[in-house]
Amino acid sequence: MLHGQWSPWAVTSLAVALLCWIMQRLKSWFRRLDVESLRNTTERVLENPVSVGKVIAPSLYSEATKTLTIVVPAYNESRRISPMLDEALDYLQARRNRQGAHFTYEVIVVDDGSSDDTALVVTEFVRRHSIDAVRLIRQPLNEGKGAAVRQGILCARGTLVLFADADGATAIHELETLETALERLTLSALPLTAKSSCKVGMAVGSRAHLQQQAENRRHWLRNYLMHGFHLLVTMVVGGAIRDTQCGFKVAPATPSACLPRFERKSPMQNVVAACFCCQLETPVK
């Protein structure tokens, strides 16, 4: 270390030690996987502004009654979630008009213990669009994005489940690109018309095409650590997913039922989800 700066050798040593520690933690998590424990879940309640009675959320393990479920985890997103929901609902209604009444949908927002007015903003959408189209689940405590995704997916009624970030970072119409990729990926599997225990697939959005532009604006140390993290992910998961951190993913309901268990309270829920797909030999694109 010279003049108070990190030398390349010190940075490399630190990065290697950090990667080894993370790999050990990941292996420890994966040894504790227990898919069947998902069925022993507690009762979930939907927020309904037009009813004083308790509305019990459905279970993912029931028969699918919708074509698509969009799950949106939200924590203190009162300023950003309205444009995202407006865009999503406009797109979904336009697609229903285009494809016909057989295309049905729901948007599930999981408020992960927000301290702002996120729940009030979403409640207004429930009031305007009905509880059948927009659903709100409130968690009393902030448990992290993974736990919020888990809660939403476990209440999904759709044949397909998309989870997207509340900031609308990815345009909702890109869903159709992922659906096309998923259809190619699962061509040899059963048709995506009913929930099944068969191995199917997952399509993951990617921002890899923006990587060079982002690297040019970032400090060299951050780029160094980023490439080290990507190397670790490749070693654990493989190279099938170009951008594990993208929050825009779509899958048939069956693999989505399994993923949330291992995202819960995990600081790297996207990597854990990807690794779990690999352990189940679930095709990923």
N, C-alpha and C positions, 0 to 999 in steps of 0.2 A: 504494500500500500504506500503510495508516494504522494506527499503534499495533501494528505487528507482525502485522496481519491481511491476508489476501488481499482485494483489492478485486474487485468483480464483473467489471470490465474485464480485470483480470489473469487471473482464472479463465477468462473467455471466451477470451482470447487463447491461454492455455495449452491449453485444450481443443481449439480449432481447430487449433493446431499439432500436437497429439497425434493428432487424427483424420486429418490430412493424412499424417502419417508412417505411421500404421497402414495407410491406404489404399495407399500406395506399397509397403509390405511385402507386403500381400495380393496386389497386382497382380504383384509379383515371384514370389510362390509359385505363383500360378495359371499363369504362363507356363512353369513347369517341370513341369506335370502330364504324367505319362506312364503311362497305364493299363496298357499292355502289360508294363511292368516288374514288375507284380505276379506274373506267371507265373514269373519267375526268383527264386523264394523258396527259402530254405534249409529243410532238413528240421526238422520240429518234433517234439518228443518229449513224450508224456504221462506223468505221474507215476502209477505203479501200485503201491500198497502190497502187493499180493498176488503180485507177479511180480518176479523179479530181472532179467528180460530187458528190453530196450528196446522200448517200445511207440510205434511211429511214428504220429503223428497223420494223419488223412485230409486230403484237400485239398478246398477249397471247389469246385474245378473238376470234381470227380467228381460222379456222379449223386447227387441228394438221397435220403437214406434215412430221414430223420426229418421230422415235420411242423413242429417248432419247435426252434430253438436259442436259448438265452439265454446271452449273453456278459456276464460280470461282471468288469470290471477291478478289481483290488484292490491297494492299497499300504498296508501296516501297518493292516489291517482285522481283526485277530484278535478284537477285542472286539465288532465290529458285524456281522461277516459271518454268524455262526451263525444269528441270528434271521432274517436275510434269506433264507438258503438253506432254513431250515425252512419259512418261509412259501411260498417259491417251489415247493419240492418237494411240499408238502401240496396246494397249488393245482393243480399239474400232475397229480398222481395223482387228485385229485378230478375234474378235467376229463376225464381218461382214463376214469374210471369212468362218467362221465356221457355221454361221446361214443362210447365204445367203443374197441376195441383198435387201430383205425386211427389214433387220435391218439397219436403217439409224440413223444418229446422228449429233449433233453439240455441240461445246464447246463455251460457251460465257464467256469471261473474262471481268469483269467490273473493270477498273482502277479507284480507288476511290481517285482521286486527288493526285496521287503519285508525289513526287519530284525527284525521281530517273528515271532510264531508263526502268521502267516496260512496258510502252506503246511501246517503240521501240522494246523490246524483243518480245512482243506478236505480234506486227506488222509483224515481220519476220516469225512467225508461220502462220499468215494469208496469207502472200505471198507464202509460201511453200505449204500450204495445201488447199488453196482457202478460200474465204469468206463464202462459203456454209458450210464448216466444222468447221472453227475457226472464231469467231466473237469478235470484240473488241469494247467496249463502254467506252468512257472516260468521267468521271465526272470532271468538272472544279475545284470543291472544295472537300475536304475530309469531307464526311458526315457520315462516320462510316460504319461498316460492314453490318449492317442491311439495310441501304439505298442502298448499292451496290448489295446486294442479291435481293432486291426488283426490282431494275432496270433490272437486268439480267432476272429474272423470268418473268417480264412483257413483255419481248421480246421473250420468249421461243416458239419454234415451236414443241416441243416434246410432246408425249403423257405422258411420265414420265419425271419428273424433278428431277435431283440430284444436290444438292449443296455441294461442297467440298472445303476445304481450299487450298490455293495456295502453302503451304509448303509440300503438299503430305503426311501429317501425317498418313493418312489412305490409304492403298494400294487400287488402283482403282478396282481391281478384286473383292474386298469385296462387290461391288455393287450387284453382283448376290446373295449374302447372304441376302441383304436387299430386293431384288426383291422377293425372295422366301418367306420371312416373310410378305411382303406386299401382296403377292398373297393369303396367308393363311388368313391374316387379312381381306381382302376385298372379300372373297369367296362368301359372300351373296350379294355383291353389283354388279352393272353392270360390264361387262367385260371392261378392261382398253384399249379400242380400239378407243375411241372418247372422246372429252371433254364433260363433263356433269355437271349439277348443283347438282347431287345427292351427298349425303354424302359418302365419300370414306375413305381413311386412309393415314397414314404416317408411314414409318419405319425409326427409328433413330439408328445410330451406337452407340456402347457403349465401353468405356474403363474401365468398372467396374471391369473386371478381373485383371486389373493392379493396383487396388486401394491399396492393402496391401503393395505392393512393393514401391509405391510412398509415402505412409504414413511413412514408415520406414526411408525415407531420408529427410522428412520435419520436421520443427520445430513444437513443440507441439501446439503452439498458432495457427499456420496456419491450422493444422489438426482440432483444436477446432472450428475455424471459418468456415472451410469447412463443418464440420458436421452440424453446425448451419444453414448454407446456404441450405444444402440438406434438413434439416428439414423444412425450410420455403418453399422450392419448393414443397415438398410433401404435405404440408398443402394447398398450393394454387392450384397445378396441380394434385396431386394424385401420386400414386406410379407406374403408368403405364410405365414411362420412367426412366430407370436406370441412364442415363447419358445425361441430357438435354444440357450439354455444348459441346458435341461432334459435330464437324462441318461437319458431314457426314450424310446427310438425303436425303431420296428419297420419292416422293409422286406423285400421278397423278396430272396433270396440274391444276385441279380445286381448290383443297385446297392450292396449292402453289400460286395460284393467290391471295388468301386472306391473306396469312401469311405476305408477305412483308410490307403491309400497317402498321402493328403493330410492325415490327422490325425497322422501320425507326428511326434513331437517338436515339435508345434506348440502354442504356448501358447493358441491359440484354436481347438482342433480342432473344436468344435461349429460355429463360424462357417465354417471352411474346408469342413466337410462340407456345410453348407447351400449354400454358394456353388458347390461342385462339382456338386451336384444341379441348380442353376440352369444351369450351363454345359452339362450333358448334356441339358437340357430335361426333367429327371425331375420329374414332378408331386410336389409336397410339400404336406402338409396338417398 
